[in-house]
Amino acid sequence: MIKPVLKVIPALMLTLALGSPAVHGAGQAQDAPAAPDKFVTGEWLAANLTNPNIRIVDLREDVRSYWESHLPGAVYIDSPSLRWSDRGVPGKLMTARGLALLLGEMGIGPNTQVIVYTEINNYRGTYLIWALDYIGHKSSAILMGGFDEWKKNSRPVTQDYPSIAPIEYRLPSKLHEEVRATLQEVKGRNPDATVLLDVRTYDMYSGEKGPWKRKGHIKGAIHHLWAADLKTDGSWIPSGPLTKIYAEIGVTSDKTVYVSCSQGLMASHVYFTLRYVLGFPKVKNYDGSFSEWSTHDELPVEQTGKK
């Protein structure tokens, strides 16, 4: 798992960088906004900290960061806890029932607005957003600039834990399978109507490095590093140039896009980019990814040379 070195995301810069997705900015406290808004500014959240329909989730890498200081009312999730073994395959998304239990214990119901933050902008936050999409959660968003930007602007932090009354999270009658790909689906995909992206580092994609039984990538996968969607300051590349970058490698909005990495984390970031920054309608995170595919000896794996 790579750890990109990214500077703080200026809220204004990220606002300008985004195209069609709506952003909730500063203003008076109000009812929690509904989907499909996937970004909120620090100004807006500061004005809505006491809104009972909002639950803030801290997904920073180290719980010690949460102990030192966190947003008022924020609960902490250790991101590895979201991934369980599935029939012996490690690192896949926890069961929907398990996720519902976790959310309910944090006082989150199907109508709660979930605001996610990490240090700045990384795939731990987008993984939870994708998981919420999978169970059909109505409203979730990322805090622009993350904790670093929040603290930089001298907004309130605390060391106190929130007082939460657990509730029951009722799952929908049908999960949103359109955002999650299975091994069988990727195996049987139509290459004329779909595209498969591998968003790991190139040395993993090429087969030069990696801990897997077989190294390389799923046959037919196109390489695109997940962090290439971001500027050096951590904000997204504007939607126009970003759309062109993807089009040049054959990723267009008319195709179903399967996104793969090691275990769905980095893939969730590109899922988020394609779906919510660029507005692509058919994007699926293959959370089994190469860690699942590579263990099936009958499935084709390719290797390439160094760039």
C-alpha positions in Angstrom: 0.0 0.0 0.0 1.6 3.3 -1.0 1.4 6.4 1.0 1.5 9.5 -1.3 3.1 12.7 0.0 0.5 15.3 -0.6 0.2 18.8 0.8 -2.9 20.4 2.2 -5.9 20.8 -0.2 -6.9 24.4 -0.3 -10.7 24.4 -0.3 -11.0 27.1 -2.9 -8.6 25.3 -5.2 -10.6 22.1 -4.9 -13.8 23.9 -5.4 -12.5 25.4 -8.7 -11.2 22.0 -9.7 -14.5 20.2 -9.5 -16.9 20.2 -12.4 -20.5 18.9 -12.1 -20.5 17.5 -8.5 -22.1 20.0 -6.1 -20.3 21.4 -3.1 -21.8 22.7 0.1 -20.1 25.8 1.2 -20.3 28.2 4.1 -23.6 29.3 5.3 -26.2 29.1 8.0 -26.8 25.8 9.8 -29.4 23.7 7.9 -30.7 20.2 7.5 -28.1 17.8 6.3 -27.8 18.0 2.5 -28.9 15.0 0.4 -26.9 13.1 -2.1 -25.3 13.4 -4.7 -23.3 16.1 -3.0 -19.9 14.5 -2.2 -17.9 17.4 -0.9 -18.4 19.8 2.0 -16.2 22.7 2.9 -14.8 23.4 6.3 -16.9 26.5 6.6 -20.1 24.6 6.0 -19.2 21.8 8.5 -18.1 24.3 11.2 -21.6 25.9 10.9 -23.2 22.4 11.1 -21.3 20.7 13.9 -24.3 20.5 16.2 -26.7 19.2 13.5 -28.1 16.0 14.9 -28.5 14.5 11.5 -24.7 14.6 10.8 -22.1 12.1 11.8 -18.4 12.9 11.2 -16.1 9.9 10.7 -12.3 10.2 11.3 -10.4 7.7 9.0 -6.9 8.9 9.6 -4.2 6.2 9.5 -3.3 6.2 13.2 -5.7 6.2 16.1 -3.2 8.2 18.1 -3.9 11.1 15.8 -7.5 10.9 16.9 -6.5 10.7 20.6 -4.4 13.9 20.1 -7.2 15.9 18.5 -10.2 15.4 16.2 -13.2 17.3 15.0 -15.9 17.7 17.7 -18.4 14.8 17.5 -16.2 12.7 15.2 -16.0 8.9 15.7 -13.0 7.0 14.7 -12.9 4.0 12.3 -9.7 2.0 11.8 -9.9 1.5 8.1 -8.6 -2.2 8.1 -11.7 -3.0 10.2 -13.8 -2.5 7.1 -12.2 -5.4 5.3 -12.8 -9.0 6.1 -11.9 -12.4 4.7 -14.5 -13.7 2.2 -14.3 -17.5 1.7 -10.6 -17.3 2.5 -9.9 -14.3 0.4 -8.5 -11.6 2.7 -9.1 -7.8 2.5 -12.5 -7.7 0.9 -15.3 -5.4 2.0 -16.9 -6.6 5.2 -20.4 -8.1 4.9 -23.3 -5.7 4.5 -24.7 -7.0 7.8 -21.4 -6.3 9.5 -21.3 -2.8 8.1 -24.8 -2.1 9.2 -24.0 -3.2 12.7 -20.8 -0.9 12.7 -22.8 2.1 11.5 -25.6 1.5 13.9 -23.1 1.4 16.9 -21.9 4.8 15.8 -25.4 6.2 15.8 -25.6 6.3 12.0 -28.9 5.5 10.3 -29.8 5.3 6.6 -30.8 9.0 6.6 -27.7 10.3 8.5 -25.4 12.5 6.6 -21.9 11.0 6.9 -19.0 13.3 6.6 -15.6 11.6 6.1 -12.2 13.0 6.7 -8.6 11.7 6.6 -5.3 13.6 6.9 -5.9 15.3 3.5 -7.1 13.2 0.6 -6.5 9.6 0.3 -8.2 6.3 -0.4 -9.2 5.4 3.1 -12.0 8.0 2.9 -13.1 7.1 -0.5 -13.3 3.4 0.5 -15.9 4.2 3.1 -17.8 6.3 0.6 -17.8 3.4 -1.8 -18.9 1.0 0.9 -21.8 3.3 1.8 -22.8 3.5 -1.9 -22.8 -0.3 -2.0 -25.5 -0.5 0.8 -27.4 2.4 -0.7 -26.7 5.0 2.0 -28.5 8.2 1.0 -25.9 10.9 1.9 -22.2 10.9 2.4 -19.4 13.4 1.6 -15.7 14.1 2.0 -14.5 17.1 4.0 -12.4 19.1 1.5 -8.8 19.5 2.7 -9.3 17.0 5.5 -8.1 17.4 9.0 -4.9 19.3 8.0 -6.9 22.1 6.3 -9.4 22.1 9.2 -6.7 22.6 11.8 -4.8 25.1 9.6 -7.8 27.4 9.7 -8.0 27.2 13.5 -11.4 25.5 13.6 -12.4 23.7 16.8 -10.8 20.3 17.8 -11.2 18.2 20.8 -9.9 15.2 22.7 -13.3 14.2 24.0 -15.2 11.2 22.6 -18.7 11.9 21.4 -21.7 10.6 23.4 -23.5 8.2 21.1 -26.7 6.1 21.4 -26.5 3.1 19.2 -29.4 2.6 16.8 -30.4 0.0 14.3 -29.2 0.5 10.7 -31.7 -1.1 8.4 -30.3 -2.3 5.2 -32.3 -1.9 1.9 -34.0 -5.0 0.4 -31.4 -5.0 -2.4 -27.7 -4.0 -2.3 -26.3 -1.7 -5.0 -24.3 -4.3 -6.9 -23.8 -1.9 -9.7 -20.9 -0.3 -7.8 -19.1 -3.5 -6.9 -17.5 -6.1 -9.3 -17.0 -9.8 -8.6 -14.3 -12.0 -9.9 -16.7 -13.8 -12.2 -17.9 -10.5 -13.6 -14.4 -9.3 -14.3 -13.5 -12.7 -15.8 -16.5 -12.6 -18.2 -16.4 -8.9 -19.1 -16.9 -7.8 -22.7 -13.7 -5.9 -23.7 -15.7 -4.0 -26.3 -18.0 -2.4 -23.8 -15.8 -2.3 -20.7 -12.4 -1.2 -19.6 -10.4 -2.6 -16.7 -8.1 -0.2 -14.9 -5.2 -1.3 -12.6 -4.4 1.7 -10.4 -1.5 0.4 -8.4 2.1 1.6 -8.8 3.6 0.7 -12.1 6.2 -1.7 -10.5 3.3 -3.7 -9.1 1.4 -3.6 -12.4 4.5 -4.6 -14.4 5.3 -7.5 -12.0 8.6 -6.2 -10.8 7.4 -6.1 -7.3 4.6 -7.5 -5.2 3.9 -10.1 -2.5 1.4 -12.1 -4.5 1.6 -15.8 -5.6 1.9 -14.5 -9.1 3.1 -11.0 -9.9 1.9 -8.7 -12.7 -1.6 -7.6 -13.6 -4.9 -9.0 -14.8 -4.7 -9.7 -18.5 -6.1 -6.8 -20.5 -5.9 -4.3 -17.6 -4.7 -0.7 -18.4 -2.4 1.0 -16.0 -3.4 4.3 -14.4 -1.9 5.3 -11.0 -4.7 6.5 -8.7 -2.7 9.5 -7.4 -2.3 10.7 -11.0 -5.8 12.2 -10.7 -4.4 14.8 -8.2 -2.3 17.9 -8.3 0.8 18.2 -6.2 -1.2 20.1 -3.6 -3.6 17.2 -3.3 -6.6 18.7 -5.1 -8.1 17.0 -8.1 -7.0 17.9 -11.6 -9.8 20.0 -13.3 -12.5 17.8 -14.9 -11.7 18.9 -18.4 -8.0 17.8 -18.5 -8.9 14.8 -16.3 -11.5 13.6 -18.8 -8.9 14.0 -21.6 -6.3 12.0 -19.6 -8.7 9.1 -19.2 -10.0 9.3 -22.8 -6.4 8.9 -24.0 -6.2 5.5 -22.4 -9.7 4.4 -23.6 -11.6 5.2 -20.4 -14.8 7.0 -21.5 -18.2 7.5 -19.9 -20.0 5.2 -22.4 -18.2 2.1 -21.1 -18.5 0.2 -17.8 -15.2 0.8 -15.9 -13.9 -1.8 -13.6 -11.3 -0.5 -11.2 -8.8 -2.8 -9.6 -5.7 -2.6 -7.3 -4.5 -4.8 -4.5 -7.6 -5.0 -2.4 -10.0 -2.3 -3.5 -8.5 0.7 -1.5 -6.7 2.6 -4.2 -9.4 1.5 -6.6 -12.0 3.2 -4.5 -10.3 6.5 -5.1 -10.5 6.2 -8.9 -14.1 4.9 -8.5 -14.8 8.1 -6.6 -13.0 10.3 -9.2 -14.8 8.8 -12.2 -18.2 8.7 -10.6 -18.3 12.0 -8.6 -15.7 14.2 -10.1 -16.2 13.3 -13.8 -19.8 12.0 -13.5 -19.2 8.6 -15.2 -22.4 6.5 -14.8 -21.0 3.0 -14.8 -18.0 2.5 -12.5 -17.4 -0.6 -10.4 -14.8 -1.2 -7.7 -13.4 -4.8 -7.9 -12.4 -5.1 -4.2 -11.1 -8.7 -4.7 -8.6 -7.1 -7.1 -5.3 -8.7 -7.8 -5.0 -10.3 -4.4 -8.0 -12.5 -5.4 -7.3 -12.9 -9.1 -3.7 -13.9 -8.8 -4.5 -16.9 -6.6 -6.5 -18.6 -9.4 -3.9 -20.3 -11.5 -6.3 -20.8 -14.4 -6.8 -17.0 -14.8 -4.4 -15.1 -17.0 -1.8 -12.8 -15.6 0.5 -10.5 -17.6 3.8 -8.9 -16.9 5.5 -6.0 -18.6 8.9 -4.5 -18.6 10.1 -1.3 -16.8 9.0 2.0 -18.2 
